[in-house]
Structure formats: structure tokens, C-alpha cells
């Protein structure tokens, strides 16, 4: 074999070896590029909440920086958690740089609002690190901003609170809330005629559940007179225990600033129904123990995080029901003055506070 042929074979072998090495290294470089993700963003974001995905966040930060996040090693990581609590959005951002840990909390009216503020802060932080390294490489000091500092967000951004100490990120936005409430009542069926009353009580809520204990008062209402002119004035006083489960939450029915929810409620009440005779020769008071179960709906409007309105239509089903009758001197039964209905309607409209 001639020397020229030997040189050609060696050149071809070297070329093939270089191509093989390049092809073998390419996937590793790509894998390392994909693995270099300085930002950890939540994946299980609420649907319909206009929360940005990781890809959208990455693109917006890269647009702010004017380059890819994988082009340079910033030695800076960010971890974000997003949650909705009491009709407010919170974004918890933990940043780590050169062993230093910083935590910030963004609060706003919408997921987009807190996300925009976090994206701006992350972009400014990474840009600050990049500028500091460029100045250090050029021998220029940067006294105004150190690489580990996190810049303040721009004017007009949502409220930001900074904590120096290390804190664990909250797992959920659930917490126990309680408060008093008052309702105006309209009752149809228990008393002789439609009656207005009042309900006062206290309630406690956790996640989508609400439990309340209230006092119900329906002042006396007179029945229609019987032929001899006698009638009865009937009143109801009771304590009520109820449980409500929110079926549709604020995320489904929210408007700009007023958040609505719809729930299903059930409960029981125990008290007394009393009747005072009117137009009788011997006026006496009669009463009996009142017990009833009820089932209804609860529509609520949260005007603020601590104040709201509610509307509660319900059906009341008595389990102890007696009628009022007149009697003669010998104890015989006279006229029927009033009989509570087998099923009555009760509507409550009121205001509530939450702490």
C-alpha cells in the first residue's frame, strides 16, 4: 500500500472518530441543558385561574434577561409555591445563592398578579448576578448590589413581605375561621300566618365545611278567630345546629372583587312552641316541645376577607307537632285554633363576620 493511501485511510478513521465522539457527547450536553433548571415551579396549578406554567415563566424571564436560562450557570435557584387562601392569592418564593437563603411572600387579588411580581423579581435577581460577575471579571466593584442580594420589586407590584428566618412553606391554605352572624327570618307554615323573626349565632368553618349554633326567635302571631271569636297567639323559640358543605366555591363563581359560594346544609333544632289564648273565658297558656329537622341551601357573598352576606332558603320538617284547641269547663275539646304545617318554608338573609 502506498504512503498516500495510508494517509487517506488514517484521515478517514480520524474523521469518523471525531463524528462518533461528537454524536456521543451531544445527548449528554442536551440532557445537562435540560437538567439545568434554576427555577422550580408548581405543576398542579388551579384550572381556570390564569396561573402561568413553568414554560411560560421561563420564556418571560428569558425575555427579560435577553438570553436563555441554560446559557450560563447563575448558581442561583428559586422554588415557588402558589396557593389561594380566603379569596386572596399567595406566592411563596424561596431563593438560594451561594449558601444564602431568602424567603418572600407575594399577596394579590389574582394568580396572574402574584406571578407577574415573582417573575419580575427573579429576572432582576438573575440580571443582578450576571452584572456582578461581569463587573468582577472586568475588575469593577459593584457596591450598590451584591450577588446574593435580592432586589426590591418595582413600584406598583403587589405587597411583598420578607422574612429573615427560615420557615417551612405551608402545605395548604386551610385554616379554622369563626365569627358571629345575624339573619332576618321569614317563616311560612309553623305559625298561623307568615311571620318575621331573627336568628343570632356563631359559626366555624374549615376548608369547605361550616358548622354553626344559633338561636331562632319567631315572636307571637295571632291565628284567625273561630266562630266564637277565640283565637291563639303562637310563638317559636329554638336552638338550631347546622352543617353546611360548600358545593361551588369562589373559583367557579368569582367576579372582580365579590366572591360567591353555594352550599348544601342540613341540621336540627330544638325548642318550644307556645300559644296564648285570646277571647277565652279562662285565658291560659299552652306549649309543647318543638323538634324539627331541616334541609336547605346556602348562598354566600364574601364582600371582604372578614365580612360577607348569606341567603339561606330551607324546608323545615317537624318531628314533634301538636295542635292548639279550646276546651270547655268540663275538659271537653272545643274548636281547633291552630295546627302547625307538616312542612314549612324558612328563608334567612343576613350578615356574617369571619376571623
VENPE-V418617 format. One record per residue. RES is the residue in three letters. BURIAL is 1 if it has 16 or more other ideal C-beta (glycine too) atoms within 10 Angstrom, else 0. Layout:
BEGIN
res = (RES:RES)
burial = (BURIAL:BURIAL)
END
This chain:
BEGIN
res = (UNK:UNK:UNK:UNK:UNK:UNK:UNK:UNK:UNK:UNK:UNK:UNK:UNK:UNK:UNK:UNK:UNK:UNK:UNK:UNK:UNK:UNK:UNK:UNK:UNK:UNK:UNK:UNK:UNK:UNK:UNK:UNK:UNK:UNK:UNK:UNK:UNK:UNK:UNK:UNK:UNK:UNK:UNK:UNK:UNK:UNK:UNK:UNK:UNK:UNK:UNK:UNK:UNK:UNK:UNK:UNK:UNK:UNK:UNK:UNK:UNK:UNK:UNK:UNK:UNK:UNK:UNK:UNK:UNK:UNK:UNK:UNK:UNK:UNK:UNK:UNK:UNK:UNK:UNK:UNK:UNK:UNK:UNK:UNK:UNK:UNK:UNK:UNK:UNK:UNK:UNK:UNK:UNK:UNK:UNK:UNK:UNK:UNK:UNK:UNK:UNK:UNK:UNK:UNK:UNK:UNK:UNK:UNK:UNK:UNK:UNK:UNK:UNK:UNK:UNK:UNK:UNK:UNK:UNK:UNK:UNK:UNK:UNK:UNK:UNK:UNK:UNK:UNK:UNK:UNK:UNK:UNK:UNK:UNK:UNK:UNK:UNK:UNK:UNK:UNK:UNK:UNK:UNK:UNK:UNK:UNK:UNK:UNK:UNK:UNK:UNK:UNK:UNK:UNK:UNK:UNK:UNK:UNK:UNK:UNK:UNK:UNK:UNK:UNK:UNK:UNK:UNK:UNK:UNK:UNK:UNK:UNK:UNK:UNK:UNK:UNK:UNK:UNK:UNK:UNK:UNK:UNK:UNK:UNK:UNK:UNK:UNK:UNK:UNK:UNK:UNK:UNK:UNK:UNK:UNK:UNK:UNK:UNK:UNK:UNK:UNK:UNK:UNK:UNK:UNK:UNK:UNK:UNK:UNK:UNK:UNK:UNK:UNK:UNK:UNK:UNK:UNK:UNK:UNK:UNK:UNK:UNK:UNK:UNK:UNK:UNK:UNK:UNK:UNK:UNK:UNK:UNK:UNK:UNK:UNK:UNK:UNK:UNK:UNK:UNK:UNK:UNK:UNK:UNK:UNK:UNK:UNK:UNK:UNK:UNK:UNK:UNK:UNK:UNK:UNK:UNK:UNK:UNK:UNK:UNK:UNK:UNK:UNK:UNK:UNK:UNK:UNK:UNK:UNK:UNK:UNK:UNK:UNK:UNK:UNK:UNK:UNK:UNK:UNK:UNK:UNK:UNK:UNK:UNK:UNK:UNK:UNK:UNK:UNK:UNK:UNK:UNK:UNK:UNK:UNK:UNK:UNK:UNK:UNK:UNK:UNK:UNK:UNK:UNK:UNK:UNK:UNK:UNK:UNK:UNK:UNK:UNK:UNK:UNK:UNK:UNK:UNK:UNK:UNK:UNK:UNK:UNK:UNK:UNK:UNK:UNK:UNK:UNK:UNK:UNK:UNK:UNK:UNK:UNK:UNK:UNK:UNK:UNK:UNK:UNK:UNK:UNK:UNK:UNK:UNK:UNK:UNK:UNK:UNK:UNK:UNK:UNK:UNK:UNK:UNK)
burial = (0:0:0:0:0:0:0:0:0:0:0:0:0:0:0:0:0:0:0:0:0:0:0:0:0:0:0:0:0:0:0:0:0:0:0:0:0:1:1:0:1:0:0:0:1:0:0:0:0:0:1:1:0:0:0:0:1:1:0:1:1:1:0:0:1:0:0:0:1:1:0:0:0:1:0:1:0:1:1:1:0:1:1:1:0:0:1:0:1:1:1:1:1:1:1:0:1:0:0:0:0:1:1:1:1:1:1:1:0:1:1:0:1:1:1:1:1:1:1:1:1:1:1:1:1:1:1:1:1:1:0:1:0:0:0:0:0:0:0:0:0:0:0:0:1:0:1:1:1:1:0:0:1:0:0:0:1:1:0:1:0:0:0:0:0:0:0:0:0:0:0:0:0:0:0:0:1:0:1:0:1:0:1:0:1:0:1:0:1:1:1:1:0:0:1:0:1:0:1:0:1:0:1:0:1:0:0:0:0:1:0:1:0:1:0:1:0:1:0:0:1:1:1:0:0:1:0:0:0:1:1:1:1:1:1:1:1:1:0:1:0:1:0:1:0:1:0:0:1:1:0:0:0:1:0:0:0:0:1:1:1:0:1:0:1:0:1:1:1:0:1:0:1:1:1:1:1:0:0:1:0:0:0:0:0:1:0:0:0:1:0:1:0:1:0:1:0:1:1:1:1:1:0:0:0:0:0:1:1:1:0:1:0:1:0:1:0:1:0:0:1:0:0:1:1:1:0:0:0:0:0:0:0:0:0:0:1:1:0:1:0:0:0:1:1:1:0:1:0:1:0:1:1:1:0)
END
